[in-house]
Amino acid sequence: MSWNIQIVEDTFTPLLGRIAEQIRQVGGHGIEFGATAYYAPFHEFGTSRISAAPFIRPAFDANQQKFQDALAVGVLNGNALAEIDVVGADMVDMARGLARVRTGFMRDSIYYRAI
């Protein structure tokens, strides 16, 4: 996921300038969210022998509004990336709870990171 944001800046309003700078910083970033276990895609999408048991996509979809809210709050507070990282950690926890395979390796392979 990445953001492409253009800002028309009012140079007479310092607050708007700070907000614009925060949005520019966030706009250059994206997120990675997934699992590195080699068998994670088999569980997420299914195979000819096992039915799909998605855990990455539902966690991502359930947190879309939280990401938008975190971005808005973070831009106003001046810590947008920190706010988004909190939501990313929640998303990882949710995916770990949804994962059908509860082995340590599978659960530990689920990750989120800002790029």
Summary of the structure (lengths in Angstrom):
residues: 115
radius of gyration: 17.4
end to end distance: 9.8
largest distance: 63.4
contacts: 307
relative contact order: 0.20
helix: 57%
strand: 10%
